[in-house]
Amino acid sequence: MGLKWKSIDFDNNTLTIQHTVVRVDKILHKKDSTKNKSSYRTMPIPKIINDMLYMLKSRQEENRALQPNDYIDEGYVFTHIDGNLILPNYVTKHFKWLLEKNSLPVIRFHDLRHSSGSYLLFLGFSMKEIQAWLGHGDIGTTMNIYAHLDVSAKQNIAESLNNKFIEMGIKSNV
């Protein structure tokens, strides 16, 4: 929720994670920093996401023009029609509603981060690559979260190798 327009480079399809927005005890904290040093990073973004962000920016500019005296412009990407920042708990509540409406299993919004890490591992990316993508400061964090999936992937490799040995006529002597 802390993503600002100045953090997006539309020409190079990148965004820099450098701001956070958190709500603690009903108090909104807007920070020009991240949770930790490794969270601050520049990420490439798929062209399709870049295009969607560009459309969102255009829509915000139209909203600003329609309400020049009332529009609140703090430079954030995720805002309501009047420019007010969308609060983290709003996303949490509406994500749950969206899942229920579509008869999907209810998970926490933050679990999407874990799902993306799992999917990256499934696609064959290394733990080091996943660590960098997710912004974990320590490879141990990544390994602790995804090690069980890594073991499954390695089991699939072992089974594939075993099948290849059988195809080649290699047999065990047991």
N, C-alpha and C positions, 0 to 999 in steps of 0.2 A: 504494500500500500504506500510505501515511501518513495516509489519511483517518480522521478521528476523528468519533465521534458528535456531539460538541459543534459540529462544523463543518457539520452538516446542520440546516436549518430545514424541518421537515416541513410546517409551516403555510403557508409561502410557496414551497415547492418549489424551494429553492435549497441549494447547498452551497458552502462556502468552502474553496478549496485553500490551506492554510496550513502543512501539516506534510509532512515527507518521511521516508522510510525507505530507506536504502541500505546495501548490504553491500560493504565494501571489505576485501580480504584477510582474509576470514572474520570480520571484526568488523562487527557491526550498529550502524549509526548512526541514532538516532531524533532528528530535528531538529524544533524548533518554528519552522521557517522553510522557505522554498522555495528552489529553485535560484537564482532571481533575483527582482527586484522585480515584474516583469510576470507571473511565475508565480503570485504571490499574488493571487487574484481570487475573486469570488463569481460563481457560475454558476447560471443557471436550469436545473432538471432536468425532463425530461418527467414527467408525473404517474405514468406506468406505472413508471418507475424509482424515483420517490419511494415508491410503494406496495411495490415489491420490497425497498427498503431498510428500510422499516418492518417488513415481515415478517421480514427478517433480524435486525433489532434485537429483535423479540419472541422469536425462536428463541434468540438469545444470552441473553436474560433467563431463558428456561426452562433453558438449560444452566447458568447461574450458580446458579439455585435448586436444581438437582439435585446440584451439587457445590460447596456454599458454602465449604468449607475449602480446596479445591484449584483453584478457578477463578481465573485470572489476568486481572484487569480493569485494563487500561491505557487503556481508552476507544477502542480502535481498531475500525474497522468490519470489516476482513477478518482474521478469526481462525479458529483451529482450534476444535474443540468444547470444549476446556479453556480457551479464552481466549488461548492463546499466539498471538502475531502470525504470520500467514502471511508467510514470507520471500519477497522478490522472486525469488530463483532457483527457488523452488518453483513459482511462477506460470509462469516462463519454461519450465521443463521440462514441466509439465503442459499448457501451451498447445500445445507441439510435439506431445506425445502425442495430444491431442485432435484436432489437425489430421490427423495420420497415421491415427488410428482412423477418421476420417470421410472418408478419401481426398481431403483438401483440400490445396492447395499449402502447403508449409511456409514460413511467414514468421516473422519475429521478433515477439514480443508488441508491442514498441514500434512496429512497422510499422502497427498498428491506428490509431495516432495519425495517421500519414500518410494512411492510407486514409480516415479521417474528414475530413481536410482536403480530399482530392480529391473526396469525395462532396459536401461542402458547396459546393465550386466548381461541380461538376456541377449542383447544385440551384439555382445562380444567385446564391449569396451573394458579396459583394465580398471582395476580398483583405483589406480593413480589418476586415470582420466575421470572417473566418477567422482573422486575426491575433489578434483579441481572444478568440475562442473557444479557440484553441490556446495562448494565453498567450505568444506570441512578443513579446519586448521591442522588436523592430525589424521594421518592415514589410518590410525588405530580406530578412530570414530567410524570411518567408512567400513573398515573391516568388521568391526563389532556389529554394525547394523546389517551388513550384506554378506557376511561370511557364510551363513547357512545356504544362501543362494549360490554362492561360489562353489560350495561343495557339491550341490546338485548339478551345476554345469560341468564340473570335473567328472562326476559320475557318468554323465552322458558321454563325455569324451572317452572315458574308459570303456564304456559299452560299445561305442563306435569302433574303437581300436580293436576290441575283442572280435567284433563282427568282421572287420577287415582281415584279421589274422585267420579266422575260419574260412573266409572267401579264398585266401591265399593258400589254404591247405595246411596251415600251421596248427598243430594240435599239441595239447599239453600231454605230458607223460604220466599224469596222475590217474 
